Structures are given as structure tokens and as C-alpha cells.
Amino acid sequence: MFDPIVFDNLKVGFENTLYDLDNLDELIHITDRQDRLEMASMSREFTLQFSLRSHPEVTGKVVLSSSLEAIAAEILEKPDGVPGCRLQLRFGMKVVQPDSDCERIHMLLQQSWPQQSIVLKLQYVYEEVPRVYHVSAEVHFDRNVNEEQMGDIPELAEHMIHVLTQLVVLHTL
């Protein structure tokens, strides 16, 4: 019989929570879902992207990943292994004034997740005038997550919705 690994259990937890917020509560709209098995490194990655229903211009994304080492440590029950997954939260939006807008985005994310590292990345089309920048803001959780954090998923999703709401306000300034 199939015994799901930590990755599978957390993936289902995120799916259940976020699809309920989409289909039942109608707070968000799921805009993308990916579930990848990287054959070269035997790693897994699951992403679920969403936006507020009334504001598709700002997105949030849950990124759950697990390496071969973490999966093997769990399946083989290695005493020195570190089973679990890595978690990232990503937010995306377009801005016109990257210096001031990125500073505000960074401050907002730092206030929301003060213990985690925050990375902002900018992309733009060189020949596009006026220049519009796409910001990808990432929150990197600095430790593995496992089933002990399963109960935190609904609160994390609600917090992401709160941050999306604040990012929409920044986007409209």
C-alpha cells in the first residue's frame, strides 16, 4: 500500500485550504498549479498560485519542494537524515517606480515574516516604454517543514491573503 511522504501530505493540506478559499469562500482565484518531479535530481516541487478575486494584478504563490536526500531520509528512516520540505511564498506584481515600490514591498514582507529571508527580483523588457517592472518577492523559510506544521496551513493562507490585500493597496498608490 502507498504510504504518502511528508511532501504529499503537505501538498494535500495546501490544496485543500487554498481550493476551499477559492471554491467555497470565493476570496481567491487559483490561477496556476504545477506538480513536478525532476527526473535528473529526483526532486519534487509543487506550486499553487492565486490572486484575490477582484485583483488579479497581484499574485501569491506557495512553493513546496523536497530533495532526493529528504525523501530518501524519510522513506529509509535514516537516523541522521533530515526529512521534510522547503517552503517559499512568492508574490508578484508590476511596478513603475522600482526603487520606492520595492522598498515598500520589502518592508511589508519583513513585517509579516520578520524571521525569514526576503528576496526581491526585478524583470523588465528593455525596449518597453514606459518601462514596467515585474517584481517577484520571495519569502524563504529557513528550515524544513513537516507534518507538525500541517495545522499552520490555514493561518498561513489567511496571512498570505492579508499580505495580498496590502500589496494591492501598494499597487494602486
C-alpha positions in Angstrom: 0.0 0.0 0.0 1.2 3.6 -0.8 2.4 5.4 2.2 2.5 9.2 1.4 5.6 11.1 2.3 5.7 14.5 4.1 5.7 16.3 0.7 2.5 14.6 -0.4 0.7 15.3 2.9 1.7 19.0 3.0 0.8 19.3 -0.7 -2.7 18.0 0.0 -3.0 20.3 3.0 -2.2 23.4 0.9 -4.5 22.2 -1.9 -7.4 21.7 0.5 -7.0 25.0 2.2 -6.5 27.1 -0.9 -9.1 25.4 -3.1 -11.6 25.9 -0.2 -10.7 29.6 -0.2 -11.3 29.6 -4.0 -14.4 27.4 -4.4 -16.2 27.8 -1.1 -15.2 31.1 0.4 -14.7 32.8 -3.0 -11.9 35.0 -1.6 -9.2 34.0 -4.1 -8.9 32.6 -7.6 -6.4 29.8 -8.3 -4.5 30.9 -11.4 -1.9 28.2 -11.7 -1.0 24.8 -10.3 2.2 22.8 -11.0 3.3 19.5 -9.6 6.7 18.5 -10.8 9.0 15.5 -10.5 12.5 16.4 -11.6 13.9 13.2 -13.1 17.5 14.3 -13.2 17.7 15.1 -9.5 14.7 13.1 -8.4 13.3 16.1 -6.5 9.7 17.3 -6.2 8.2 20.7 -6.5 4.6 21.8 -6.1 3.3 25.3 -6.7 -0.1 26.8 -6.3 -0.6 30.4 -7.5 -3.6 32.6 -6.7 -4.9 36.1 -6.6 -7.6 38.0 -4.8 -10.8 37.6 -6.9 -11.2 41.3 -7.5 -7.4 42.0 -8.1 -5.7 39.6 -10.5 -2.8 42.0 -10.9 -1.1 40.9 -7.7 -0.4 37.2 -7.2 0.6 34.9 -4.3 2.2 31.5 -4.7 3.0 28.7 -2.4 6.1 26.7 -3.4 6.7 23.4 -1.7 9.8 21.4 -2.6 11.7 18.3 -1.5 15.1 16.9 -2.4 16.0 13.3 -3.1 18.0 13.4 0.2 15.0 14.5 2.2 12.7 12.0 0.5 15.2 9.1 1.0 15.8 10.1 4.6 12.1 9.7 5.3 11.5 6.5 3.3 14.6 4.8 4.5 14.1 6.1 8.1 17.7 7.3 8.3 18.5 8.3 11.8 20.8 11.1 10.7 18.6 12.2 7.8 16.5 15.4 7.7 13.1 14.6 6.2 10.8 17.4 5.3 10.2 20.0 2.7 11.3 23.6 1.9 8.6 26.3 1.8 8.7 29.5 -0.1 6.0 32.1 -0.5 6.2 34.3 -3.6 4.3 37.4 -4.5 4.2 39.0 -8.0 3.1 42.4 -9.3 4.1 45.1 -11.8 5.5 48.4 -10.7 6.6 51.6 -12.4 8.9 53.0 -9.7 11.1 50.1 -8.6 13.2 51.9 -6.0 10.4 53.2 -3.9 7.9 50.4 -4.6 10.4 47.6 -3.9 11.4 49.3 -0.6 7.7 49.3 0.5 7.2 45.7 -0.7 10.3 44.6 1.2 9.2 46.4 4.4 5.7 44.9 4.2 7.1 41.3 3.8 9.7 41.9 6.5 7.0 43.0 8.9 4.9 40.0 8.0 7.7 37.4 8.3 10.5 39.0 10.3 12.4 35.8 11.0 12.7 34.8 7.3 14.9 35.9 4.5 13.2 38.1 1.8 14.4 38.3 -1.8 13.0 40.7 -4.4 13.8 40.2 -8.1 13.0 42.6 -10.9 12.4 41.8 -14.6 11.7 44.2 -17.4 11.6 44.3 -21.2 14.5 46.5 -22.3 12.7 48.1 -25.3 9.4 48.7 -23.5 8.4 52.3 -23.0 7.2 53.3 -20.5 9.3 50.8 -18.6 7.2 48.5 -16.4 9.0 46.2 -13.9 7.7 42.8 -12.8 8.6 42.2 -9.1 8.9 38.7 -7.7 9.1 39.0 -3.9 10.1 35.7 -2.2 9.8 34.7 1.5 12.3 31.9 2.2 11.6 29.8 5.3 15.0 28.9 6.6 14.1 25.4 7.9 12.4 22.3 6.8 8.7 22.0 7.3 6.9 18.7 8.0 3.5 17.4 9.2 4.0 19.1 12.6 3.2 22.4 10.7 0.1 21.0 9.0 -2.2 22.8 11.4 -0.5 26.1 10.5 -1.5 26.0 6.8 -4.9 27.7 7.2 -3.4 30.5 9.2 -0.6 30.9 6.7 -3.1 31.1 3.8 -5.1 33.7 5.7 -1.9 35.7 6.3 -1.0 35.5 2.6 -4.4 36.9 1.7 -3.9 39.7 4.2 -0.5 40.5 2.6 -2.0 40.3 -0.9 -4.6 42.9 0.2 -1.8 45.2 1.4 0.2 44.7 -1.8 -2.9 45.6 -3.8 -3.1 48.9 -1.9 0.6 49.5 -2.6 0.0 48.6 -6.3 -2.7 51.3 -6.6 -0.8 54.1 -5.0 
